[in-house]
Amino acid sequence: MFNKKELEEIAADNKRWQRIFKESVSKTPERLERFSTVSGRPIQNLYTPLDLRDLDYSKDIGLPGQYPFTRGVQPSMYRGRLWTMRMFAGLGSARDTNKRFHLLVNEGQTGLSTAFDMPTLMGYDTDSPRSRGECGRCGVAIDTLKDMEILFEGLPIDRITTSMTINPPASVLWAMYIAMAEKRGISRSAIGGTIQNDMLKEFIAQKTFMCPPRPSMRLIIDTIEFGTKEVPRWNPISISGYHIREAGSTAVQELAFTLANGIAYIEAAVERGLDVDSFAPRLSFFFNSHLDFFEEIAKFRAARRMWARIMKERFKAKDPRSMWLRFHTQTAGCSLTAQQPYNNITRTALEALAAVLGGTQSLHTNALDEVLALPTEEAATIALRTQQIIAEESGVANTPDPLGGSFFVERLTKDIEEEAFQYIRKIDDMRGMVTAIERNYPQMEIADSAYRYQEQISSGEKTVVGVNKYGAEEELPLKTVQVEPGLEEKQIQWTNRVKNSRDNTKVRDALEKLGEAAQRDDNLMYYIIDAVKEYATLQEICDVFRDVFGVYRDPGIY
C-alpha cells in the first residue's frame, strides 16, 4: 500500500510522535497502563500504515460485494436495503405472543423472531412433569400444530420472514411452521426464514439438550437436505456464536468456534452427498455484538473474510454466494445490568451501532429490562426505535463499510483473523469439532475466559458502570411483565383438548413410521411433517428421537 521510502518516513514520524505522546501523558502516569480489548489483546498508542505493511488491499480488503467480502457481501450494502429489524419476541401463550408480533410489525419491524419457553426448547410438552413452573416464562409455549396456527394468525408469512430460536427440536418446529403455512394455502417454496438448529453450540455453550452429538448432526443434515430440495427460501441452520459469547467466551473464541461448527456442518452435508454450492448459499450465521466497539466491528469483518477463504480454499466452492457470510446480530444480553437498568439503553445503542458498522444483515436490539424479566411493550418499542434512529438519523448507512481503511480497524481485523484461525487449526488437529466437543475442549476454553472476565469485574480492573463504579443509592422504578397466573393449567387443558379431538390412530401410525425411518437412513423431515399434520405433540415426536438415538447427559465441565 506504501512504498519503502514512504514507510521509512512514516516510521520516523511515528518515533517522534511516540516521544511527544509520552511527554504529554507524563503528568497523568495512572493513564499509562496497558490498554487492551475485552479479549486481552494489547492496544497500541497509535496505529499507522506501518501496522498494515503486510496487508494486500485487493487480496485482503477489496471492495464491498467482492471476494473476500471483508467490506460486506453486497456492493451497495445499506444504500440498497437496510438490515432486517428482527425483534426477538415470545411470552406466555401463542395468543399472547401473536399480539406482541402484531404490535412490533405495526411499529415498523421488518422480520419476526420467535423465542420459545424452556419446555419447548427441550422437546417437552407443557404437561410433562419436567415442565412444571416453566410454561411461557422465557418464551412462548408450543405443544402442537394448533399453537403454531395461533402464533402466526393474521401475519403475512408469505411476505415477511420468520426466525425461530430453536435447537434440539428444530426439525419439529419447522415442520409445524411448514404445515401451518400449507394449511393457509401458502406453498413451502414461498415461505422464508431461519431455524437456529445449531446443536454443536448447544453442547458448547447454551446447554439445551436432547440427543447426543452424532445423531443430532444427522437431524441437522436432514433439515439442510430437505430445505435445499423443498424450501429454497429458508435458511435451515443459523450457525450461532451468540450463545458462545453469552457463556463467557472472548470475541476471538466466539468467531473461531462458530466457524469451526460451520466447517463441521459443511463436511457432514458433503459426506451426505450434497454439492456444496447447492446448500451453502442458504447457511446463515448469528453473532453477538458486545461492548468493545472496535473489537466487535473488526470481528464481523474478519468473520466474512475467514468464511470466504474457508469456502473457496477448503471446500472449493464456485458460487460466490456460497462464500458469503450472511449474519444476524443480537446485542449482548450478558452486558445488561440489573443495577441502573436504564443504562442498558446506552449499552444496546453502542452494540447495535457496532453491528451496523460491521455490516450485519439482520439485527435484534435487547430491551432495557431483559435482564430482569420479559420485555414490556414500552421497552421493546424503545429497543426497536434504537435501530430506527441508527438507520434513519445517524448517517452510518450512507456508505458501505465506512471504517474500512482505518489503520486501527484493519489491524484489529487482521489480528482477530489470525488468532481465530489458530483455534480452528487446533480443532482440525483433533479431527473436527464433534470430537473437540467430546473432549470438552471448547467448553473448557470458554469456562476459563468467563472466569477471567468476572475476575476483572470483581477486582475493579474492568469497569461496569452502575455495578462496580458510579453506583446509585436509589434506583429509578421499573415496571416488568408478569406471566399470566394460571397460564400453565390453561395450556395443559388446551393441549389435552387437541389430543382428545385428533385421530389418535393416525397419530400412532405416523409416530411408528417416524421411529422406523429413524432406524434407517431416511430423511426424517417428511415423516415429521406427516406427524405434526396429524397433531402429534412436540414431546411425542421428540420421545421417538430419544428412544431411537438416546439422551445426552452433560458431563458438567467447569
Buried (B, 14 or more C-beta within 10 A) or exposed (E): BBEEEEBEEBEEEBEEEEEEEEEEEEEEEEEEEEEEBBBEBEEEEEBBBBBBEEBEEEEBBBBBBBBBBBBBBBEEBBEEEBBBBBBBBBBBBBEBBBBBBEBBBEBBBBBBBBBBBBBBBBBBBBBBEEBEEBBBBBBBBBBBBBBBBBBBBEBEBEEBBBBBBBBBBBBBBBBBBBBBBBEEEBEBEBBBBBBBBBBBBBBBBBEBBBBBBEBBBBBBBBBBBBBBEBBEEBBBBBBBBBBBBBBBBBBBBBBBBBBBBBBBBBBBBBEBEBBBBBBBBBBBBBBBBBBBBBBBBBBBBBBBBBBBBBBBEBBEBEBBEBBBBBBBBBBBBBBBBEBBBEBBBEBBBBBBBBBBBBBBBBBBBBBBBBBBBBBBBEBBBBBBBBBBEBBEEEEBBEEBBBBBEBBBBBBBBBBBBEBBBEBBEBBBEBEBBBEBBBEBBBBEBBBBBBEEBEEBEEEEEBEBBBBBEEEEEEEEEBEEBEBBEEBBEBBBEBBBEBBEEBEEEBBEBBBEBBBEBBEEEBBBBBBBBBBBBBBBBBBBBBBBBBEBBEEBEEEEEE
